[in-house]
């Protein structure tokens, strides 16, 4: 009897969701279509700047030329100009760039969604339902779920794009192409003289100063296609997994400072800002070529040679064997520290790694 009530309750919940989704499905489809038109312009010309050009223009006494750097780092998938080395299985014209304009971000956003997926905000199909549940409501729910997922993917696109714009805002607005590899927060905690805008805290400046490298090309239809990307930012070394929107990180840290008991391993000391690697994406059809390894090594070179830091941090899910093995082979070691707030759920099991750069 209890089991029957549980089954009926489950069906009732799903019916309620299905009814709401079915009523709203046409409206959601219209909204999703309009959002897609706005965020996927018919033409998105490549405005990225070659990393080789930016690196050489920022070269100093401690930095060799880009053509010397690439083979020295063992980046076998790239030539001395940052172009993808052609093989029988790879397409030509891919080259490594630095994002310096908000118009550079849509192809990177699309790649990020393709690699990481938007499953966190989409609904599953009825494939995992029992035969009885499918017979009762499956015919109504399946189309509604499909419509909702279309809308959710559009929302996911906007969220990722908005986060990228926010995290690159100071680099794009205040620094510009000529000083794109200059750190806005120095290893000693001071700020770069390039900052001319509104005075902010070190954390706020760092949160808006990301660098994004992208392997991309122009397509025959005049659009841009990104095949791989990686982000380098500055992050407090408190093991917190950053949100897409930096202001959420700020809010969460303030809550922990106000209510220390919510963090199981709370440390009252203020952690220093250090380079942080995140959002490494490689398109599925280009995996296995050493592109991810090359991007990691180039980001390390920027953090060390251009920014002047000695360590680089990252997070990796222990269940993601490919990423974990890559990072461990590259010399990253688990710090053992975790961001263990009481609402973290399974996130406090994500590994926090560090590599000594020199």
C-alpha positions as CSV (number, residue, x, y, z in Angstrom):
1,X,0.0,0.0,0.0
2,X,2.8,2.4,0.9
3,X,4.7,1.5,-2.2
4,X,1.5,2.2,-4.3
5,X,1.1,5.6,-2.7
6,X,4.8,6.4,-3.5
7,X,4.3,5.4,-7.1
8,X,1.1,7.4,-7.4
9,X,2.8,10.4,-5.8
10,X,5.7,10.2,-8.2
11,X,3.3,10.1,-11.2
12,X,1.3,13.0,-9.8
13,X,4.5,15.1,-9.5
14,X,5.5,14.2,-13.0
15,X,2.0,14.9,-14.4
16,X,2.0,18.3,-12.8
17,X,5.4,19.1,-14.4
18,X,4.2,17.7,-17.7
19,X,1.0,19.7,-17.7
20,X,2.8,22.9,-17.0
21,X,5.4,22.2,-19.6
22,X,2.9,21.2,-22.2
23,X,0.8,24.4,-21.7
24,X,4.0,26.5,-21.9
25,X,5.7,24.5,-24.7
26,X,4.7,26.7,-27.6
27,X,5.6,29.9,-25.7
28,X,9.0,28.4,-24.6
29,X,9.7,27.4,-28.2
30,X,9.1,31.0,-29.4
31,X,11.3,32.4,-26.7
32,X,14.0,29.9,-27.3
33,X,13.9,30.7,-31.0
34,X,14.2,34.5,-30.4
35,X,17.1,34.0,-27.9
36,X,18.9,31.8,-30.4
37,X,18.6,34.4,-33.1
38,X,20.1,37.0,-30.8
39,X,23.0,34.9,-29.5
40,X,23.8,33.2,-32.8
41,X,24.3,36.0,-35.3
42,X,24.2,35.0,-39.0
43,X,27.9,36.0,-39.3
44,X,30.5,36.1,-36.6
45,X,33.8,37.1,-38.2
46,X,37.0,36.0,-36.4
47,X,38.4,39.0,-34.4
48,X,40.8,37.0,-32.3
49,X,44.5,38.0,-32.1
50,X,47.2,35.4,-32.7
51,X,48.8,34.3,-29.5
52,X,52.2,34.4,-31.2
53,X,51.8,38.1,-32.0
54,X,50.6,39.0,-28.5
55,X,53.4,36.9,-26.9
56,X,56.2,38.5,-28.9
57,X,54.9,42.0,-28.4
58,X,54.9,41.4,-24.6
59,X,58.4,39.7,-24.7
60,X,60.8,40.7,-21.9
61,X,64.2,39.6,-20.8
62,X,62.7,36.5,-19.1
63,X,60.7,35.5,-22.1
64,X,62.0,33.9,-25.3
65,X,60.2,34.4,-28.6
66,X,57.0,32.4,-29.3
67,X,58.8,30.4,-32.1
68,X,61.3,29.3,-29.6
69,X,58.8,28.7,-26.7
70,X,56.5,26.3,-28.5
71,X,59.2,23.6,-29.4
72,X,60.8,24.2,-26.0
73,X,57.6,23.3,-24.2
74,X,57.1,20.2,-26.4
75,X,53.9,21.4,-28.0
76,X,54.0,18.9,-30.8
77,X,50.5,19.6,-32.0
78,X,51.4,23.2,-32.8
79,X,53.9,24.7,-35.1
80,X,56.1,27.7,-34.2
81,X,53.4,30.2,-35.2
82,X,50.7,28.5,-33.1
83,X,48.9,26.8,-36.0
84,X,47.6,23.2,-35.6
85,X,50.0,20.8,-37.3
86,X,48.1,19.1,-40.1
87,X,47.6,15.3,-40.1
88,X,45.6,13.0,-42.2
89,X,42.8,13.2,-39.5
90,X,42.8,16.9,-38.8
91,X,41.4,19.9,-40.6
92,X,43.6,22.8,-41.7
93,X,43.6,26.5,-40.8
94,X,43.2,26.1,-37.0
95,X,45.4,28.5,-35.1
96,X,45.9,29.6,-31.5
97,X,44.5,32.9,-30.6
98,X,43.9,35.1,-27.6
99,X,40.4,36.5,-27.0
100,X,40.5,40.3,-26.7
101,X,37.1,41.3,-27.8
102,X,33.5,40.4,-26.7
103,X,32.8,39.4,-30.3
104,X,35.4,36.6,-29.8
105,X,33.3,34.9,-27.1
106,X,30.3,33.3,-28.9
107,X,32.3,30.5,-30.6
108,X,34.1,29.8,-27.3
109,X,30.7,29.7,-25.5
110,X,29.4,27.2,-28.1
111,X,32.4,25.0,-27.6
112,X,32.1,25.1,-23.9
113,X,28.5,23.9,-24.0
114,X,29.3,21.2,-26.5
115,X,32.2,19.8,-24.3
116,X,30.7,20.3,-20.8
117,X,27.0,20.0,-21.9
118,X,24.1,21.8,-20.4
119,X,22.8,18.7,-18.6
120,X,22.7,20.5,-15.3
121,X,19.6,22.6,-16.4
122,X,17.9,20.1,-18.8
123,X,15.4,17.4,-18.0
124,X,15.9,13.7,-18.8
125,X,13.6,12.0,-21.3
126,X,11.1,9.3,-20.3
127,X,13.6,6.6,-21.2
128,X,14.3,5.9,-17.5
129,X,10.6,5.7,-16.5
130,X,8.7,2.5,-15.8
131,X,6.4,1.0,-18.4
132,X,3.4,2.0,-16.3
133,X,4.5,5.7,-16.0
134,X,5.2,5.8,-19.8
135,X,1.8,4.4,-20.6
136,X,0.1,7.0,-18.3
137,X,1.9,10.2,-19.2
138,X,4.8,9.5,-21.6
139,X,3.0,10.6,-24.7
140,X,2.4,14.0,-23.2
141,X,5.6,14.5,-21.4
142,X,8.2,13.5,-24.0
143,X,7.4,16.4,-26.4
144,X,7.2,18.9,-23.6
145,X,10.6,17.8,-22.2
146,X,12.1,18.2,-25.6
147,X,10.7,21.7,-25.9
148,X,11.9,22.6,-22.4
149,X,15.4,21.3,-23.1
150,X,15.6,23.5,-26.2
151,X,14.8,26.5,-24.1
152,X,17.2,25.4,-21.3
153,X,20.1,25.1,-23.8
154,X,19.5,28.6,-24.9
155,X,19.5,29.7,-21.3
156,X,22.7,27.8,-20.7
157,X,24.3,29.6,-23.7
158,X,23.4,33.0,-22.2
159,X,24.7,32.0,-18.8
160,X,28.1,30.8,-20.1
161,X,28.4,33.8,-22.5
162,X,27.5,36.3,-19.7
163,X,30.0,34.7,-17.4
164,X,32.8,34.9,-20.0
165,X,32.1,38.6,-20.6
166,X,32.1,39.4,-16.9
167,X,35.4,37.5,-16.3
168,X,37.2,39.2,-19.3
169,X,35.7,42.6,-18.8
170,X,38.8,44.4,-17.4
171,X,41.2,42.8,-19.8
172,X,39.0,43.8,-22.7
173,X,38.0,47.3,-21.6
174,X,41.1,48.6,-19.7
175,X,44.1,46.6,-21.0
176,X,43.6,46.0,-24.7
177,X,45.5,44.0,-27.2
178,X,49.0,45.5,-26.7
179,X,49.1,44.6,-23.0
180,X,46.9,41.5,-23.1
181,X,49.4,39.3,-21.3
182,X,50.1,41.8,-18.5
183,X,48.9,40.7,-15.1
184,X,46.5,43.0,-13.4
185,X,47.3,41.7,-10.0
186,X,51.0,41.1,-9.3
187,X,52.5,38.3,-7.2
188,X,53.1,40.7,-4.3
189,X,49.4,41.6,-4.1
190,X,49.7,45.0,-5.7
191,X,47.8,46.0,-8.8
192,X,49.0,46.9,-12.3
193,X,49.2,50.6,-13.2
194,X,47.3,49.7,-16.4
195,X,44.1,49.7,-14.3
196,X,42.4,53.0,-14.8
197,X,38.8,52.3,-14.0
198,X,36.9,52.3,-10.8
199,X,38.9,51.3,-7.7
200,X,38.1,47.8,-6.6
201,X,39.3,45.1,-4.3
202,X,42.1,42.7,-5.4
203,X,39.5,39.9,-5.6
204,X,37.2,42.0,-7.8
205,X,40.0,42.9,-10.2
206,X,41.2,39.3,-10.4
207,X,37.6,38.1,-11.1
208,X,37.4,40.3,-14.2
209,X,40.9,39.6,-15.6
210,X,40.7,36.2,-17.2
211,X,42.7,35.2,-20.3
212,X,41.3,32.8,-22.8
213,X,43.3,31.0,-25.4
214,X,41.3,29.4,-28.2
215,X,42.2,27.2,-31.2
216,X,40.0,28.5,-33.9
217,X,39.5,29.1,-37.6
218,X,37.3,30.9,-40.1
219,X,34.7,28.7,-41.9
220,X,33.7,28.9,-45.5
221,X,30.4,30.5,-44.6
222,X,32.2,33.4,-42.9
223,X,31.6,32.3,-39.3
224,X,34.1,31.3,-36.6
225,X,34.7,27.8,-35.3
226,X,36.5,27.1,-32.0
227,X,38.0,23.6,-31.6
228,X,39.8,24.0,-28.2
229,X,40.1,26.6,-25.5
230,X,41.5,27.2,-22.0
231,X,41.1,29.9,-19.4
232,X,43.6,31.4,-17.0
233,X,42.5,33.6,-14.1
234,X,43.6,34.6,-10.6
235,X,41.8,32.9,-7.8
236,X,42.2,32.9,-3.9
237,X,43.9,29.6,-3.0
238,X,41.0,28.5,-0.7
239,X,40.1,25.5,-2.9
240,X,36.7,27.1,-3.8
241,X,35.3,25.9,-7.1
242,X,34.5,29.2,-9.0
243,X,31.0,29.9,-10.3
244,X,30.5,31.2,-13.9
245,X,29.5,34.5,-12.4
246,X,32.3,36.0,-10.2
247,X,29.8,37.9,-8.0
248,X,28.5,34.6,-6.7
249,X,31.9,33.6,-5.5
250,X,32.1,36.9,-3.7
251,X,28.8,36.3,-2.0
252,X,29.7,32.7,-1.0
253,X,33.0,33.8,0.5
254,X,31.3,36.6,2.5
255,X,28.9,34.1,3.9
256,X,31.7,31.9,5.1
257,X,33.5,34.8,6.7
258,X,30.3,35.9,8.5
259,X,29.4,32.3,9.5
260,X,32.6,30.3,9.8
261,X,30.7,27.2,11.1
262,X,29.2,26.6,7.6
263,X,32.7,25.5,6.4
264,X,33.9,22.2,7.8
265,X,37.6,23.0,7.3
266,X,37.5,26.8,7.7
267,X,40.8,28.6,7.7
268,X,40.6,32.1,9.1
269,X,43.7,33.3,7.3
270,X,43.3,35.2,4.0
271,X,44.6,33.0,1.1
272,X,46.8,34.6,-1.5
273,X,45.8,35.1,-5.1
274,X,47.4,32.7,-7.5
275,X,46.9,31.7,-11.2
276,X,44.1,29.2,-11.7
277,X,43.6,27.0,-14.8
278,X,40.0,26.2,-15.8
279,X,37.6,25.3,-18.6
280,X,40.0,23.3,-20.7
281,X,37.9,22.2,-23.7
282,X,38.9,20.2,-26.7
283,X,36.4,19.3,-29.4
284,X,35.8,15.6,-29.5
285,X,37.0,15.1,-33.1
286,X,40.4,16.6,-32.2
287,X,41.1,14.7,-29.0
288,X,44.2,12.5,-28.7
289,X,46.5,14.9,-30.6
290,X,48.1,16.5,-27.6
291,X,46.1,19.8,-27.9
292,X,45.0,19.8,-24.3
293,X,48.6,19.2,-23.1
294,X,49.9,22.0,-25.3
295,X,47.3,24.5,-24.0
296,X,48.2,23.6,-20.4
297,X,51.9,24.2,-21.0
298,X,51.3,27.5,-22.8
299,X,49.1,28.7,-19.9
300,X,51.8,27.7,-17.5
301,X,54.3,29.7,-19.5
302,X,52.0,32.8,-19.3
303,X,51.5,32.4,-15.5
304,X,55.3,32.0,-14.9
305,X,57.1,34.1,-17.6
306,X,54.5,36.8,-18.2
307,X,52.8,37.1,-14.8
308,X,55.7,36.1,-12.6
309,X,54.0,33.5,-10.5
310,X,55.5,30.2,-9.2
311,X,52.5,28.0,-8.9
312,X,49.4,27.2,-10.9
313,X,46.2,25.7,-9.4
314,X,43.2,23.8,-10.9
315,X,40.2,21.6,-10.0
316,X,39.6,18.2,-11.5
317,X,36.8,15.7,-10.9
318,X,38.4,12.4,-9.8
319,X,35.9,10.5,-12.0
320,X,37.2,12.3,-15.1
321,X,40.0,9.9,-15.7
322,X,41.2,11.6,-19.0
323,X,41.6,15.0,-17.4
324,X,43.0,13.7,-14.1
325,X,45.6,11.6,-15.8
326,X,46.6,14.5,-18.1
327,X,47.1,16.8,-15.1
328,X,49.0,14.3,-13.0
329,X,51.3,13.5,-15.9
330,X,52.0,17.2,-16.3
331,X,53.1,17.4,-12.7
332,X,50.0,18.5,-10.8
333,X,49.6,17.2,-7.3
334,X,46.5,17.1,-5.1
335,X,46.8,19.8,-2.4
336,X,44.5,17.8,-0.2
337,X,42.4,20.9,0.6
338,X,38.7,21.1,-0.1
339,X,36.0,23.8,-0.1
340,X,33.8,22.0,2.3
341,X,30.8,24.2,2.9
342,X,27.7,22.4,4.3
343,X,25.8,23.0,1.0
344,X,28.5,21.7,-1.2
345,X,27.0,18.3,-1.8
346,X,29.3,16.1,-3.9
347,X,31.3,19.1,-5.0
348,X,33.6,18.8,-1.9
349,X,35.0,15.6,-3.5
350,X,36.4,17.5,-6.5
351,X,40.3,17.4,-6.4
352,X,42.2,20.6,-5.9
353,X,45.6,20.4,-7.6
354,X,48.8,22.6,-7.8
355,X,51.9,22.6,-9.9
356,X,55.2,24.3,-9.1
357,X,56.3,26.2,-12.2
358,X,59.9,26.9,-11.2
